[in-house]
């Protein structure tokens, strides 16, 4: 997701383990982010601040995972010797029944667990 569109928070709910994962991270909407795609034809300086990957079946039906990744990226930095850049990324795991997790999900992400599990 483009840095101008992200709210610096993202989440995932796993109904099997009854786990809500929430990440918060630094984001600078005016900064340049590197392209994370495996596509050398795209401009390397038009990337996203937030990426999400969910392993699903490949064309042959196999899977590599299963895994889920919520990834935040720092802005591109062309640092000189001695310069530094910091990027903060926090991960929070909440485990419990849907009735307990739903208010947390609504407060942090603006949607209920029911909405998350029935959207698709």
RAKAUR-V490007 format. One record per pair of residues at least 4 apart in sequence whose C-alpha atoms are under 8 Angstrom apart, sorted by sequence separation. I is the first residue (numbers start at 0). GAP is how many residues later the second one is. D is the distance in whole Angstrom. If there is no record, write none. Layout:
i=I gap=GAP d=D
i=I gap=GAP d=D
//
This chain:
i=0 gap=4 d=7
i=1 gap=4 d=6
i=13 gap=4 d=6
i=14 gap=4 d=7
i=39 gap=4 d=8
i=41 gap=4 d=8
i=56 gap=4 d=5
i=57 gap=4 d=5
i=78 gap=4 d=6
i=95 gap=4 d=6
i=96 gap=4 d=6
i=97 gap=4 d=6
i=98 gap=4 d=8
i=99 gap=4 d=7
i=100 gap=4 d=6
i=101 gap=4 d=6
i=102 gap=4 d=6
i=103 gap=4 d=6
i=104 gap=4 d=5
i=105 gap=4 d=4
i=106 gap=4 d=8
i=110 gap=4 d=6
i=111 gap=4 d=6
i=112 gap=4 d=6
i=113 gap=4 d=6
i=114 gap=4 d=6
i=0 gap=5 d=6
i=12 gap=5 d=7
i=13 gap=5 d=5
i=56 gap=5 d=5
i=57 gap=5 d=6
i=78 gap=5 d=7
i=95 gap=5 d=6
i=104 gap=5 d=7
i=105 gap=5 d=5
i=110 gap=5 d=7
i=12 gap=6 d=6
i=13 gap=6 d=6
i=56 gap=6 d=5
i=94 gap=6 d=7
i=104 gap=6 d=6
i=105 gap=6 d=5
i=12 gap=7 d=4
i=34 gap=7 d=8
i=55 gap=7 d=6
i=93 gap=7 d=7
i=104 gap=7 d=6
i=105 gap=7 d=8
i=11 gap=8 d=6
i=12 gap=8 d=6
i=34 gap=8 d=7
i=54 gap=8 d=7
i=76 gap=8 d=7
i=104 gap=8 d=6
i=10 gap=9 d=7
i=11 gap=9 d=5
i=34 gap=9 d=5
i=54 gap=9 d=7
i=55 gap=9 d=8
i=102 gap=9 d=7
i=10 gap=10 d=5
i=11 gap=10 d=7
i=33 gap=10 d=6
i=34 gap=10 d=6
i=54 gap=10 d=6
i=55 gap=10 d=7
i=101 gap=10 d=5
i=10 gap=11 d=4
i=33 gap=11 d=5
i=34 gap=11 d=5
i=35 gap=11 d=6
i=54 gap=11 d=6
i=101 gap=11 d=5
i=9 gap=12 d=6
i=10 gap=12 d=6
i=32 gap=12 d=6
i=33 gap=12 d=6
i=34 gap=12 d=4
i=35 gap=12 d=7
i=53 gap=12 d=8
i=54 gap=12 d=5
i=73 gap=12 d=8
i=100 gap=12 d=7
i=101 gap=12 d=8
i=8 gap=13 d=7
i=9 gap=13 d=5
i=31 gap=13 d=6
i=32 gap=13 d=6
i=33 gap=13 d=4
i=34 gap=13 d=7
i=53 gap=13 d=6
i=54 gap=13 d=6
i=73 gap=13 d=6
i=8 gap=14 d=6
i=9 gap=14 d=7
i=31 gap=14 d=7
i=32 gap=14 d=5
i=33 gap=14 d=7
i=53 gap=14 d=5
i=72 gap=14 d=8
i=8 gap=15 d=4
i=31 gap=15 d=7
i=32 gap=15 d=6
i=52 gap=15 d=6
i=53 gap=15 d=7
i=97 gap=15 d=7
i=7 gap=16 d=6
i=8 gap=16 d=7
i=32 gap=16 d=6
i=51 gap=16 d=7
i=52 gap=16 d=5
i=7 gap=17 d=5
i=51 gap=17 d=6
i=52 gap=17 d=7
i=71 gap=17 d=7
i=7 gap=18 d=6
i=50 gap=18 d=8
i=51 gap=18 d=5
i=7 gap=19 d=6
i=50 gap=19 d=6
i=51 gap=19 d=6
i=49 gap=20 d=7
i=50 gap=20 d=5
i=49 gap=21 d=6
i=50 gap=21 d=6
i=26 gap=22 d=7
i=49 gap=22 d=5
i=48 gap=23 d=6
i=49 gap=23 d=6
i=2 gap=24 d=6
i=3 gap=24 d=8
i=4 gap=24 d=8
i=48 gap=24 d=5
i=2 gap=25 d=6
i=3 gap=25 d=5
i=47 gap=25 d=7
i=48 gap=25 d=7
i=2 gap=26 d=5
i=3 gap=26 d=7
i=48 gap=26 d=7
i=2 gap=27 d=8
i=2 gap=28 d=8
i=2 gap=30 d=8
i=44 gap=31 d=8
i=32 gap=40 d=8
i=32 gap=41 d=7
i=33 gap=41 d=7
i=32 gap=42 d=5
i=33 gap=42 d=6
i=5 gap=43 d=8
i=31 gap=43 d=6
i=32 gap=43 d=5
i=5 gap=44 d=7
i=30 gap=44 d=6
i=31 gap=44 d=6
i=1 gap=45 d=7
i=2 gap=45 d=6
i=30 gap=45 d=8
i=1 gap=46 d=4
i=2 gap=46 d=5
i=0 gap=47 d=5
i=1 gap=47 d=6
i=2 gap=47 d=7
i=22 gap=47 d=7
i=24 gap=47 d=7
i=26 gap=47 d=7
i=27 gap=47 d=7
i=0 gap=48 d=6
i=1 gap=48 d=7
i=25 gap=48 d=7
i=26 gap=48 d=8
i=0 gap=49 d=5
i=0 gap=50 d=6
i=10 gap=59 d=8
i=9 gap=60 d=8
i=25 gap=61 d=6
i=24 gap=62 d=8
i=25 gap=62 d=6
i=24 gap=63 d=5
i=25 gap=63 d=7
i=24 gap=64 d=4
i=23 gap=65 d=6
i=24 gap=65 d=6
i=22 gap=66 d=7
i=23 gap=66 d=5
i=22 gap=67 d=5
i=23 gap=67 d=7
i=22 gap=68 d=5
i=21 gap=69 d=6
i=22 gap=69 d=6
i=20 gap=70 d=7
i=21 gap=70 d=5
i=20 gap=71 d=6
i=21 gap=71 d=7
i=20 gap=72 d=5
i=19 gap=73 d=6
i=20 gap=73 d=6
i=18 gap=74 d=7
i=19 gap=74 d=5
i=18 gap=75 d=6
i=19 gap=75 d=6
i=18 gap=76 d=4
i=17 gap=77 d=6
i=18 gap=77 d=7
i=16 gap=78 d=8
i=17 gap=78 d=6
i=17 gap=79 d=6
i=17 gap=80 d=7
i=19 gap=81 d=7
i=19 gap=85 d=8
i=10 gap=98 d=7
i=9 gap=99 d=7
i=8 gap=100 d=8
i=12 gap=100 d=7
i=14 gap=102 d=8
i=12 gap=103 d=7
i=12 gap=104 d=8
//
